[in-house]
Amino acid sequence: FEDKREKIVYKVQLPKEFIPLSLYKKKEYYDYVIGRGLNDKIINYLNIGYCDDGYYKNRIIIPSYDKST
């Protein structure tokens, strides 16, 4: 049996307004993440960040990567 369906590949990227929390620890975002039980090591490892503008304004961004990225 040959699968003839097209494979759809979505290219996902971080928002252009993304700021890594490890580079600029804006107090309100940093305090929130620390208050949720995370630490600097986890913030750096997961590349946690935030956006000050755009669609994701005032949101914490936790990127999710698969094995190919």
Predicted model as a PDB file, atoms N, CA, C, CB and O in Angstrom, pLDDT in the B-factor column:
MODEL        1                                                                  
ATOM      1  N   PHE A   1       0.837  -1.169   0.000  1.00 64.00           N  
ATOM      2  CA  PHE A   1       0.000   0.000   0.000  1.00 64.00           C  
ATOM      3  C   PHE A   1       0.884   1.234   0.000  1.00 64.00           C  
ATOM      4  CB  PHE A   1      -0.954  -0.003   1.205  1.00 64.00           C  
ATOM      5  O   PHE A   1       1.704   1.419   0.899  1.00 64.00           O  
ATOM      6  N   GLU A   2       0.722   2.052  -0.977  1.00 74.00           N  
ATOM      7  CA  GLU A   2       1.526   3.265  -1.095  1.00 74.00           C  
ATOM      8  C   GLU A   2       0.662   4.466  -0.703  1.00 74.00           C  
ATOM      9  CB  GLU A   2       2.091   3.430  -2.549  1.00 74.00           C  
ATOM     10  O   GLU A   2      -0.442   4.652  -1.214  1.00 74.00           O  
ATOM     11  N   ASP A   3       1.183   5.256   0.197  1.00 74.00           N  
ATOM     12  CA  ASP A   3       0.471   6.456   0.648  1.00 74.00           C  
ATOM     13  C   ASP A   3       0.722   7.590  -0.340  1.00 74.00           C  
ATOM     14  CB  ASP A   3       0.920   6.868   2.084  1.00 74.00           C  
ATOM     15  O   ASP A   3       1.848   8.074  -0.459  1.00 74.00           O  
ATOM     16  N   LYS A   4      -0.309   8.008  -1.038  1.00 77.00           N  
ATOM     17  CA  LYS A   4      -0.159   9.036  -2.070  1.00 77.00           C  
ATOM     18  C   LYS A   4      -0.610  10.413  -1.586  1.00 77.00           C  
ATOM     19  CB  LYS A   4      -0.947   8.646  -3.309  1.00 77.00           C  
ATOM     20  O   LYS A   4      -0.717  11.349  -2.379  1.00 77.00           O  
ATOM     21  N   ARG A   5      -0.869  10.533  -0.309  1.00 82.00           N  
ATOM     22  CA  ARG A   5      -1.261  11.839   0.214  1.00 82.00           C  
ATOM     23  C   ARG A   5      -0.056  12.768   0.269  1.00 82.00           C  
ATOM     24  CB  ARG A   5      -1.894  11.698   1.609  1.00 82.00           C  
ATOM     25  O   ARG A   5       1.075  12.330   0.480  1.00 82.00           O  
ATOM     26  N   GLU A   6      -0.312  14.033   0.081  1.00 83.00           N  
ATOM     27  CA  GLU A   6       0.769  15.010   0.179  1.00 83.00           C  
ATOM     28  C   GLU A   6       1.133  15.223   1.634  1.00 83.00           C  
ATOM     29  CB  GLU A   6       0.369  16.346  -0.478  1.00 83.00           C  
ATOM     30  O   GLU A   6       0.268  15.237   2.510  1.00 83.00           O  
ATOM     31  N   LYS A   7       2.391  15.383   1.876  1.00 83.00           N  
ATOM     32  CA  LYS A   7       2.850  15.686   3.220  1.00 83.00           C  
ATOM     33  C   LYS A   7       2.917  17.201   3.351  1.00 83.00           C  
ATOM     34  CB  LYS A   7       4.239  15.021   3.519  1.00 83.00           C  
ATOM     35  O   LYS A   7       3.625  17.871   2.599  1.00 83.00           O  
ATOM     36  N   ILE A   8       2.185  17.723   4.298  1.00 82.00           N  
ATOM     37  CA  ILE A   8       2.178  19.166   4.519  1.00 82.00           C  
ATOM     38  C   ILE A   8       3.225  19.493   5.575  1.00 82.00           C  
ATOM     39  CB  ILE A   8       0.764  19.669   4.955  1.00 82.00           C  
ATOM     40  O   ILE A   8       3.232  18.918   6.663  1.00 82.00           O  
ATOM     41  N   VAL A   9       4.100  20.419   5.237  1.00 79.00           N  
ATOM     42  CA  VAL A   9       5.138  20.843   6.163  1.00 79.00           C  
ATOM     43  C   VAL A   9       4.900  22.303   6.516  1.00 79.00           C  
ATOM     44  CB  VAL A   9       6.559  20.635   5.556  1.00 79.00           C  
ATOM     45  O   VAL A   9       4.865  23.168   5.640  1.00 79.00           O  
ATOM     46  N   TYR A  10       4.738  22.566   7.799  1.00 78.00           N  
ATOM     47  CA  TYR A  10       4.532  23.928   8.263  1.00 78.00           C  
ATOM     48  C   TYR A  10       5.846  24.475   8.805  1.00 78.00           C  
ATOM     49  CB  TYR A  10       3.424  23.984   9.342  1.00 78.00           C  
ATOM     50  O   TYR A  10       6.511  23.832   9.617  1.00 78.00           O  
ATOM     51  N   LYS A  11       6.208  25.657   8.349  1.00 80.00           N  
ATOM     52  CA  LYS A  11       7.402  26.300   8.873  1.00 80.00           C  
ATOM     53  C   LYS A  11       6.963  27.222  10.005  1.00 80.00           C  
ATOM     54  CB  LYS A  11       8.177  27.089   7.752  1.00 80.00           C  
ATOM     55  O   LYS A  11       6.238  28.194   9.790  1.00 80.00           O  
ATOM     56  N   VAL A  12       7.402  26.908  11.181  1.00 80.00           N  
ATOM     57  CA  VAL A  12       7.037  27.668  12.368  1.00 80.00           C  
ATOM     58  C   VAL A  12       8.262  28.441  12.814  1.00 80.00           C  
ATOM     59  CB  VAL A  12       6.504  26.740  13.509  1.00 80.00           C  
ATOM     60  O   VAL A  12       9.374  27.911  12.828  1.00 80.00           O  
ATOM     61  N   GLN A  13       8.051  29.694  13.178  1.00 88.00           N  
ATOM     62  CA  GLN A  13       9.177  30.494  13.651  1.00 88.00           C  
ATOM     63  C   GLN A  13       8.728  31.362  14.818  1.00 88.00           C  
ATOM     64  CB  GLN A  13       9.755  31.367  12.512  1.00 88.00           C  
ATOM     65  O   GLN A  13       7.535  31.580  15.029  1.00 88.00           O  
ATOM     66  N   LEU A  14       9.686  31.843  15.553  1.00 93.00           N  
ATOM     67  CA  LEU A  14       9.382  32.725  16.671  1.00 93.00           C  
ATOM     68  C   LEU A  14       8.872  34.058  16.143  1.00 93.00           C  
ATOM     69  CB  LEU A  14      10.625  32.931  17.566  1.00 93.00           C  
ATOM     70  O   LEU A  14       9.238  34.474  15.044  1.00 93.00           O  
ATOM     71  N   PRO A  15       8.030  34.727  16.919  1.00 94.00           N  
ATOM     72  CA  PRO A  15       7.572  36.045  16.484  1.00 94.00           C  
ATOM     73  C   PRO A  15       8.760  37.000  16.317  1.00 94.00           C  
ATOM     74  CB  PRO A  15       6.556  36.622  17.493  1.00 94.00           C  
ATOM     75  O   PRO A  15       9.747  36.898  17.045  1.00 94.00           O  
ATOM     76  N   LYS A  16       8.661  37.922  15.363  1.00 95.00           N  
ATOM     77  CA  LYS A  16       9.767  38.858  15.132  1.00 95.00           C  
ATOM     78  C   LYS A  16      10.009  39.751  16.345  1.00 95.00           C  
ATOM     79  CB  LYS A  16       9.482  39.721  13.903  1.00 95.00           C  
ATOM     80  O   LYS A  16      11.101  40.299  16.494  1.00 95.00           O  
ATOM     81  N   GLU A  17       9.019  39.904  17.206  1.00 96.00           N  
ATOM     82  CA  GLU A  17       9.168  40.734  18.416  1.00 96.00           C  
ATOM     83  C   GLU A  17       9.755  39.964  19.598  1.00 96.00           C  
ATOM     84  CB  GLU A  17       7.822  41.311  18.815  1.00 96.00           C  
ATOM     85  O   GLU A  17       9.918  40.534  20.677  1.00 96.00           O  
ATOM     86  N   PHE A  18      10.074  38.692  19.418  1.00 97.00           N  
ATOM     87  CA  PHE A  18      10.577  37.827  20.494  1.00 97.00           C  
ATOM     88  C   PHE A  18      11.877  38.373  21.086  1.00 97.00           C  
ATOM     89  CB  PHE A  18      10.801  36.398  19.971  1.00 97.00           C  
ATOM     90  O   PHE A  18      12.806  38.722  20.357  1.00 97.00           O  
ATOM     91  N   ILE A  19      11.928  38.442  22.421  1.00 97.00           N  
ATOM     92  CA  ILE A  19      13.125  38.858  23.143  1.00 97.00           C  
ATOM     93  C   ILE A  19      13.471  37.745  24.134  1.00 97.00           C  
ATOM     94  CB  ILE A  19      12.910  40.242  23.877  1.00 97.00           C  
ATOM     95  O   ILE A  19      12.663  37.431  25.008  1.00 97.00           O  
ATOM     96  N   PRO A  20      14.665  37.141  24.013  1.00 96.00           N  
ATOM     97  CA  PRO A  20      15.036  36.086  24.964  1.00 96.00           C  
ATOM     98  C   PRO A  20      15.160  36.653  26.380  1.00 96.00           C  
ATOM     99  CB  PRO A  20      16.365  35.417  24.539  1.00 96.00           C  
ATOM    100  O   PRO A  20      15.807  37.679  26.594  1.00 96.00           O  
ATOM    101  N   LEU A  21      14.549  35.991  27.317  1.00 96.00           N  
ATOM    102  CA  LEU A  21      14.597  36.424  28.711  1.00 96.00           C  
ATOM    103  C   LEU A  21      16.000  36.332  29.276  1.00 96.00           C  
ATOM    104  CB  LEU A  21      13.648  35.595  29.554  1.00 96.00           C  
ATOM    105  O   LEU A  21      16.336  37.043  30.223  1.00 96.00           O  
ATOM    106  N   SER A  22      16.823  35.463  28.705  1.00 92.00           N  
ATOM    107  CA  SER A  22      18.203  35.322  29.178  1.00 92.00           C  
ATOM    108  C   SER A  22      19.058  36.535  28.802  1.00 92.00           C  
ATOM    109  CB  SER A  22      18.828  34.048  28.604  1.00 92.00           C  
ATOM    110  O   SER A  22      20.069  36.798  29.452  1.00 92.00           O  
ATOM    111  N   LEU A  23      18.666  37.278  27.759  1.00 92.00           N  
ATOM    112  CA  LEU A  23      19.428  38.458  27.338  1.00 92.00           C  
ATOM    113  C   LEU A  23      18.964  39.733  28.014  1.00 92.00           C  
ATOM    114  CB  LEU A  23      19.334  38.626  25.846  1.00 92.00           C  
ATOM    115  O   LEU A  23      19.773  40.598  28.350  1.00 92.00           O  
ATOM    116  N   TYR A  24      17.665  39.846  28.213  1.00 90.00           N  
ATOM    117  CA  TYR A  24      17.132  41.038  28.850  1.00 90.00           C  
ATOM    118  C   TYR A  24      16.053  40.621  29.832  1.00 90.00           C  
ATOM    119  CB  TYR A  24      16.575  42.037  27.802  1.00 90.00           C  
ATOM    120  O   TYR A  24      14.926  40.317  29.441  1.00 90.00           O  
ATOM    121  N   LYS A  25      16.404  40.608  31.100  1.00 92.00           N  
ATOM    122  CA  LYS A  25      15.499  40.129  32.140  1.00 92.00           C  
ATOM    123  C   LYS A  25      14.558  41.246  32.584  1.00 92.00           C  
ATOM    124  CB  LYS A  25      16.295  39.590  33.343  1.00 92.00           C  
ATOM    125  O   LYS A  25      14.754  41.852  33.638  1.00 92.00           O  
ATOM    126  N   LYS A  26      13.551  41.509  31.782  1.00 93.00           N  
ATOM    127  CA  LYS A  26      12.561  42.511  32.154  1.00 93.00           C  
ATOM    128  C   LYS A  26      11.838  42.026  33.401  1.00 93.00           C  
ATOM    129  CB  LYS A  26      11.556  42.779  30.989  1.00 93.00           C  
ATOM    130  O   LYS A  26      11.301  40.919  33.424  1.00 93.00           O  
ATOM    131  N   LYS A  27      11.827  42.851  34.430  1.00 94.00           N  
ATOM    132  CA  LYS A  27      11.407  42.447  35.768  1.00 94.00           C  
ATOM    133  C   LYS A  27      10.076  41.712  35.824  1.00 94.00           C  
ATOM    134  CB  LYS A  27      11.328  43.639  36.632  1.00 94.00           C  
ATOM    135  O   LYS A  27       9.993  40.638  36.420  1.00 94.00           O  
ATOM    136  N   GLU A  28       9.040  42.266  35.217  1.00 95.00           N  
ATOM    137  CA  GLU A  28       7.721  41.632  35.372  1.00 95.00           C  
ATOM    138  C   GLU A  28       7.664  40.245  34.748  1.00 95.00           C  
ATOM    139  CB  GLU A  28       6.647  42.505  34.752  1.00 95.00           C  
ATOM    140  O   GLU A  28       7.012  39.353  35.291  1.00 95.00           O  
ATOM    141  N   TYR A  29       8.334  40.049  33.621  1.00 96.00           N  
ATOM    142  CA  TYR A  29       8.350  38.732  32.982  1.00 96.00           C  
ATOM    143  C   TYR A  29       9.254  37.770  33.754  1.00 96.00           C  
ATOM    144  CB  TYR A  29       8.821  38.848  31.518  1.00 96.00           C  
ATOM    145  O   TYR A  29       8.892  36.619  33.998  1.00 96.00           O  
ATOM    146  N   TYR A  30      10.413  38.253  34.126  1.00 96.00           N  
ATOM    147  CA  TYR A  30      11.373  37.415  34.857  1.00 96.00           C  
ATOM    148  C   TYR A  30      10.780  36.962  36.195  1.00 96.00           C  
ATOM    149  CB  TYR A  30      12.698  38.185  35.092  1.00 96.00           C  
ATOM    150  O   TYR A  30      10.845  35.781  36.536  1.00 96.00           O  
ATOM    151  N   ASP A  31      10.209  37.895  36.943  1.00 96.00           N  
ATOM    152  CA  ASP A  31       9.616  37.541  38.234  1.00 96.00           C  
ATOM    153  C   ASP A  31       8.493  36.518  38.077  1.00 96.00           C  
ATOM    154  CB  ASP A  31       9.085  38.792  38.931  1.00 96.00           C  
ATOM    155  O   ASP A  31       8.357  35.611  38.898  1.00 96.00           O  
ATOM    156  N   TYR A  32       7.692  36.665  37.027  1.00 96.00           N  
ATOM    157  CA  TYR A  32       6.604  35.711  36.797  1.00 96.00           C  
ATOM    158  C   TYR A  32       7.151  34.308  36.542  1.00 96.00           C  
ATOM    159  CB  TYR A  32       5.737  36.162  35.610  1.00 96.00           C  
ATOM    160  O   TYR A  32       6.675  33.337  37.129  1.00 96.00           O  
ATOM    161  N   VAL A  33       8.140  34.205  35.674  1.00 96.00           N  
ATOM    162  CA  VAL A  33       8.709  32.894  35.329  1.00 96.00           C  
ATOM    163  C   VAL A  33       9.382  32.261  36.553  1.00 96.00           C  
ATOM    164  CB  VAL A  33       9.731  33.032  34.168  1.00 96.00           C  
ATOM    165  O   VAL A  33       9.209  31.069  36.807  1.00 96.00           O  
ATOM    166  N   ILE A  34      10.139  33.046  37.300  1.00 96.00           N  
ATOM    167  CA  ILE A  34      10.784  32.541  38.518  1.00 96.00           C  
ATOM    168  C   ILE A  34       9.715  32.099  39.528  1.00 96.00           C  
ATOM    169  CB  ILE A  34      11.711  33.631  39.144  1.00 96.00           C  
ATOM    170  O   ILE A  34       9.865  31.077  40.198  1.00 96.00           O  
ATOM    171  N   GLY A  35       8.655  32.872  39.623  1.00 97.00           N  
ATOM    172  CA  GLY A  35       7.555  32.532  40.532  1.00 97.00           C  
ATOM    173  C   GLY A  35       6.843  31.244  40.159  1.00 97.00           C  
ATOM    174  O   GLY A  35       6.194  30.632  41.006  1.00 97.00           O  
ATOM    175  N   ARG A  36       6.952  30.823  38.908  1.00 96.00           N  
ATOM    176  CA  ARG A  36       6.351  29.571  38.459  1.00 96.00           C  
ATOM    177  C   ARG A  36       7.280  28.381  38.686  1.00 96.00           C  
ATOM    178  CB  ARG A  36       5.985  29.667  36.986  1.00 96.00           C  
ATOM    179  O   ARG A  36       6.969  27.261  38.280  1.00 96.00           O  
ATOM    180  N   GLY A  37       8.431  28.626  39.340  1.00 97.00           N  
ATOM    181  CA  GLY A  37       9.315  27.527  39.705  1.00 97.00           C  
ATOM    182  C   GLY A  37      10.466  27.276  38.745  1.00 97.00           C  
ATOM    183  O   GLY A  37      11.194  26.296  38.900  1.00 97.00           O  
ATOM    184  N   LEU A  38      10.644  28.146  37.753  1.00 96.00           N  
ATOM    185  CA  LEU A  38      11.760  27.981  36.824  1.00 96.00           C  
ATOM    186  C   LEU A  38      12.973  28.739  37.350  1.00 96.00           C  
ATOM    187  CB  LEU A  38      11.377  28.476  35.402  1.00 96.00           C  
ATOM    188  O   LEU A  38      12.852  29.588  38.233  1.00 96.00           O  
ATOM    189  N   ASN A  39      14.136  28.427  36.801  1.00 96.00           N  
ATOM    190  CA  ASN A  39      15.353  29.132  37.195  1.00 96.00           C  
ATOM    191  C   ASN A  39      16.123  29.549  35.943  1.00 96.00           C  
ATOM    192  CB  ASN A  39      16.238  28.243  38.117  1.00 96.00           C  
ATOM    193  O   ASN A  39      15.714  29.239  34.824  1.00 96.00           O  
ATOM    194  N   ASP A  40      17.238  30.254  36.137  1.00 96.00           N  
ATOM    195  CA  ASP A  40      18.005  30.762  34.999  1.00 96.00           C  
ATOM    196  C   ASP A  40      18.486  29.642  34.071  1.00 96.00           C  
ATOM    197  CB  ASP A  40      19.199  31.561  35.497  1.00 96.00           C  
ATOM    198  O   ASP A  40      18.517  29.819  32.853  1.00 96.00           O  
ATOM    199  N   LYS A  41      18.856  28.504  34.632  1.00 97.00           N  
ATOM    200  CA  LYS A  41      19.319  27.389  33.815  1.00 97.00           C  
ATOM    201  C   LYS A  41      18.213  26.906  32.865  1.00 97.00           C  
ATOM    202  CB  LYS A  41      19.792  26.233  34.713  1.00 97.00           C  
ATOM    203  O   LYS A  41      18.468  26.655  31.687  1.00 97.00           O  
ATOM    204  N   ILE A  42      17.004  26.780  33.376  1.00 96.00           N  
ATOM    205  CA  ILE A  42      15.872  26.337  32.557  1.00 96.00           C  
ATOM    206  C   ILE A  42      15.493  27.411  31.538  1.00 96.00           C  
ATOM    207  CB  ILE A  42      14.658  25.998  33.450  1.00 96.00           C  
ATOM    208  O   ILE A  42      15.193  27.099  30.385  1.00 96.00           O  
ATOM    209  N   ILE A  43      15.507  28.667  31.960  1.00 96.00           N  
ATOM    210  CA  ILE A  43      15.203  29.777  31.045  1.00 96.00           C  
ATOM    211  C   ILE A  43      16.160  29.757  29.860  1.00 96.00           C  
ATOM    212  CB  ILE A  43      15.291  31.139  31.780  1.00 96.00           C  
ATOM    213  O   ILE A  43      15.731  29.901  28.715  1.00 96.00           O  
ATOM    214  N   ASN A  44      17.431  29.581  30.120  1.00 96.00           N  
ATOM    215  CA  ASN A  44      18.427  29.531  29.039  1.00 96.00           C  
ATOM    216  C   ASN A  44      18.254  28.284  28.177  1.00 96.00           C  
ATOM    217  CB  ASN A  44      19.846  29.567  29.619  1.00 96.00           C  
ATOM    218  O   ASN A  44      18.288  28.371  26.949  1.00 96.00           O  
ATOM    219  N   TYR A  45      18.071  27.146  28.796  1.00 95.00           N  
ATOM    220  CA  TYR A  45      17.969  25.881  28.067  1.00 95.00           C  
ATOM    221  C   TYR A  45      16.764  25.865  27.127  1.00 95.00           C  
ATOM    222  CB  TYR A  45      17.877  24.714  29.048  1.00 95.00           C  
ATOM    223  O   TYR A  45      16.866  25.411  25.987  1.00 95.00           O  
ATOM    224  N   LEU A  46      15.624  26.361  27.610  1.00 94.00           N  
ATOM    225  CA  LEU A  46      14.397  26.339  26.817  1.00 94.00           C  
ATOM    226  C   LEU A  46      14.233  27.580  25.934  1.00 94.00           C  
ATOM    227  CB  LEU A  46      13.204  26.212  27.733  1.00 94.00           C  
ATOM    228  O   LEU A  46      13.280  27.667  25.160  1.00 94.00           O  
ATOM    229  N   ASN A  47      15.159  28.538  26.046  1.00 95.00           N  
ATOM    230  CA  ASN A  47      15.102  29.785  25.271  1.00 95.00           C  
ATOM    231  C   ASN A  47      13.780  30.516  25.509  1.00 95.00           C  
ATOM    232  CB  ASN A  47      15.283  29.493  23.766  1.00 95.00           C  
ATOM    233  O   ASN A  47      13.141  30.984  24.566  1.00 95.00           O  
ATOM    234  N   ILE A  48      13.382  30.608  26.765  1.00 97.00           N  
ATOM    235  CA  ILE A  48      12.145  31.287  27.122  1.00 97.00           C  
ATOM    236  C   ILE A  48      12.316  32.778  26.903  1.00 97.00           C  
ATOM    237  CB  ILE A  48      11.748  30.990  28.586  1.00 97.00           C  
ATOM    238  O   ILE A  48      13.368  33.341  27.205  1.00 97.00           O  
ATOM    239  N   GLY A  49      11.285  33.412  26.379  1.00 97.00           N  
ATOM    240  CA  GLY A  49      11.344  34.840  26.124  1.00 97.00           C  
ATOM    241  C   GLY A  49       9.978  35.476  26.241  1.00 97.00           C  
ATOM    242  O   GLY A  49       9.055  34.905  26.824  1.00 97.00           O  
ATOM    243  N   TYR A  50       9.861  36.659  25.681  1.00 97.00           N  
ATOM    244  CA  TYR A  50       8.618  37.408  25.760  1.00 97.00           C  
ATOM    245  C   TYR A  50       8.521  38.365  24.586  1.00 97.00           C  
ATOM    246  CB  TYR A  50       8.521  38.172  27.090  1.00 97.00           C  
ATOM    247  O   TYR A  50       9.476  38.541  23.829  1.00 97.00           O  
ATOM    248  N   CYS A  51       7.363  38.975  24.444  1.00 97.00           N  
ATOM    249  CA  CYS A  51       7.148  39.991  23.409  1.00 97.00           C  
ATOM    250  C   CYS A  51       6.573  41.239  24.067  1.00 97.00           C  
ATOM    251  CB  CYS A  51       6.192  39.464  22.281  1.00 97.00           C  
ATOM    252  O   CYS A  51       5.651  41.152  24.878  1.00 97.00           O  
ATOM    253  N   ASP A  52       7.117  42.392  23.721  1.00 94.00           N  
ATOM    254  CA  ASP A  52       6.607  43.669  24.205  1.00 94.00           C  
ATOM    255  C   ASP A  52       5.665  44.322  23.202  1.00 94.00           C  
ATOM    256  CB  ASP A  52       7.758  44.604  24.516  1.00 94.00           C  
ATOM    257  O   ASP A  52       4.949  45.262  23.548  1.00 94.00           O  
ATOM    258  N   ASP A  53       5.658  43.838  21.969  1.00 95.00           N  
ATOM    259  CA  ASP A  53       4.833  44.421  20.911  1.00 95.00           C  
ATOM    260  C   ASP A  53       4.190  43.309  20.090  1.00 95.00           C  
ATOM    261  CB  ASP A  53       5.676  45.352  20.002  1.00 95.00           C  
ATOM    262  O   ASP A  53       4.480  42.128  20.281  1.00 95.00           O  
ATOM    263  N   GLY A  54       3.321  43.706  19.182  1.00 96.00           N  
ATOM    264  CA  GLY A  54       2.745  42.775  18.228  1.00 96.00           C  
ATOM    265  C   GLY A  54       1.639  41.914  18.800  1.00 96.00           C  
ATOM    266  O   GLY A  54       1.105  42.186  19.875  1.00 96.00           O  
ATOM    267  N   TYR A  55       1.305  40.866  18.058  1.00 96.00           N  
ATOM    268  CA  TYR A  55       0.211  39.970  18.406  1.00 96.00           C  
ATOM    269  C   TYR A  55       0.418  39.301  19.767  1.00 96.00           C  
ATOM    270  CB  TYR A  55       0.053  38.913  17.333  1.00 96.00           C  
ATOM    271  O   TYR A  55      -0.551  39.053  20.485  1.00 96.00           O  
ATOM    272  N   TYR A  56       1.656  39.010  20.124  1.00 96.00           N  
ATOM    273  CA  TYR A  56       1.962  38.319  21.380  1.00 96.00           C  
ATOM    274  C   TYR A  56       2.402  39.275  22.484  1.00 96.00           C  
ATOM    275  CB  TYR A  56       3.042  37.286  21.148  1.00 96.00           C  
ATOM    276  O   TYR A  56       3.071  38.859  23.430  1.00 96.00           O  
ATOM    277  N   LYS A  57       2.037  40.543  22.374  1.00 96.00           N  
ATOM    278  CA  LYS A  57       2.407  41.553  23.364  1.00 96.00           C  
ATOM    279  C   LYS A  57       2.007  41.099  24.766  1.00 96.00           C  
ATOM    280  CB  LYS A  57       1.747  42.905  23.030  1.00 96.00           C  
ATOM    281  O   LYS A  57       0.906  40.593  24.983  1.00 96.00           O  
ATOM    282  N   ASN A  58       2.933  41.294  25.717  1.00 96.00           N  
ATOM    283  CA  ASN A  58       2.724  40.958  27.135  1.00 96.00           C  
ATOM    284  C   ASN A  58       2.550  39.467  27.379  1.00 96.00           C  
ATOM    285  CB  ASN A  58       1.514  41.687  27.660  1.00 96.00           C  
ATOM    286  O   ASN A  58       1.854  39.064  28.311  1.00 96.00           O  
ATOM    287  N   ARG A  59       3.179  38.649  26.545  1.00 96.00           N  
ATOM    288  CA  ARG A  59       3.091  37.192  26.722  1.00 96.00           C  
ATOM    289  C   ARG A  59       4.469  36.576  26.849  1.00 96.00           C  
ATOM    290  CB  ARG A  59       2.339  36.549  25.551  1.00 96.00           C  
ATOM    291  O   ARG A  59       5.436  37.019  26.229  1.00 96.00           O  
ATOM    292  N   ILE A  60       4.528  35.545  27.668  1.00 97.00           N  
ATOM    293  CA  ILE A  60       5.735  34.722  27.786  1.00 97.00           C  
ATOM    294  C   ILE A  60       5.699  33.736  26.624  1.00 97.00           C  
ATOM    295  CB  ILE A  60       5.816  33.973  29.191  1.00 97.00           C  
ATOM    296  O   ILE A  60       4.654  33.154  26.331  1.00 97.00           O  
ATOM    297  N   ILE A  61       6.838  33.550  25.964  1.00 96.00           N  
ATOM    298  CA  ILE A  61       6.944  32.610  24.849  1.00 96.00           C  
ATOM    299  C   ILE A  61       7.862  31.476  25.266  1.00 96.00           C  
ATOM    300  CB  ILE A  61       7.473  33.310  23.557  1.00 96.00           C  
ATOM    301  O   ILE A  61       9.007  31.710  25.652  1.00 96.00           O  
ATOM    302  N   ILE A  62       7.364  30.248  25.189  1.00 95.00           N  
ATOM    303  CA  ILE A  62       8.179  29.070  25.471  1.00 95.00           C  
ATOM    304  C   ILE A  62       8.245  28.264  24.173  1.00 95.00           C  
ATOM    305  CB  ILE A  62       7.583  28.211  26.669  1.00 95.00           C  
ATOM    306  O   ILE A  62       7.318  27.523  23.847  1.00 95.00           O  
ATOM    307  N   PRO A  63       9.345  28.415  23.441  1.00 92.00           N  
ATOM    308  CA  PRO A  63       9.465  27.710  22.154  1.00 92.00           C  
ATOM    309  C   PRO A  63       9.463  26.198  22.338  1.00 92.00           C  
ATOM    310  CB  PRO A  63      10.744  28.137  21.432  1.00 92.00           C  
ATOM    311  O   PRO A  63       9.930  25.675  23.349  1.00 92.00           O  
ATOM    312  N   SER A  64       8.934  25.523  21.351  1.00 87.00           N  
ATOM    313  CA  SER A  64       8.918  24.068  21.343  1.00 87.00           C  
ATOM    314  C   SER A  64       9.599  23.618  20.059  1.00 87.00           C  
ATOM    315  CB  SER A  64       7.455  23.501  21.451  1.00 87.00           C  
ATOM    316  O   SER A  64       9.191  24.005  18.964  1.00 87.00           O  
ATOM    317  N   TYR A  65      10.623  22.811  20.195  1.00 80.00           N  
ATOM    318  CA  TYR A  65      11.405  22.374  19.033  1.00 80.00           C  
ATOM    319  C   TYR A  65      11.235  20.875  18.846  1.00 80.00           C  
ATOM    320  CB  TYR A  65      12.910  22.735  19.201  1.00 80.00           C  
ATOM    321  O   TYR A  65      11.033  20.137  19.811  1.00 80.00           O  
ATOM    322  N   ASP A  66      11.317  20.429  17.593  1.00 76.00           N  
ATOM    323  CA  ASP A  66      11.338  18.992  17.353  1.00 76.00           C  
ATOM    324  C   ASP A  66      12.784  18.573  17.064  1.00 76.00           C  
ATOM    325  CB  ASP A  66      10.386  18.601  16.167  1.00 76.00           C  
ATOM    326  O   ASP A  66      13.693  19.401  17.107  1.00 76.00           O  
ATOM    327  N   LYS A  67      12.987  17.319  16.777  1.00 70.00           N  
ATOM    328  CA  LYS A  67      14.343  16.809  16.601  1.00 70.00           C  
ATOM    329  C   LYS A  67      15.055  17.373  15.386  1.00 70.00           C  
ATOM    330  CB  LYS A  67      14.308  15.326  16.502  1.00 70.00           C  
ATOM    331  O   LYS A  67      16.277  17.262  15.289  1.00 70.00           O  
ATOM    332  N   SER A  68      14.314  17.984  14.440  1.00 63.00           N  
ATOM    333  CA  SER A  68      14.960  18.488  13.229  1.00 63.00           C  
ATOM    334  C   SER A  68      15.321  19.970  13.316  1.00 63.00           C  
ATOM    335  CB  SER A  68      14.061  18.260  12.043  1.00 63.00           C  
ATOM    336  O   SER A  68      15.883  20.517  12.367  1.00 63.00           O  
ATOM    337  N   THR A  69      15.011  20.628  14.431  1.00 54.00           N  
ATOM    338  CA  THR A  69      15.356  22.051  14.567  1.00 54.00           C  
ATOM    339  C   THR A  69      16.257  22.301  15.739  1.00 54.00           C  
ATOM    340  CB  THR A  69      14.112  22.888  14.708  1.00 54.00           C  
ATOM    341  O   THR A  69      16.639  23.444  15.991  1.00 54.00           O  
TER     342      THR A  69                                                      
ENDMDL                                                                          
END                                                                             
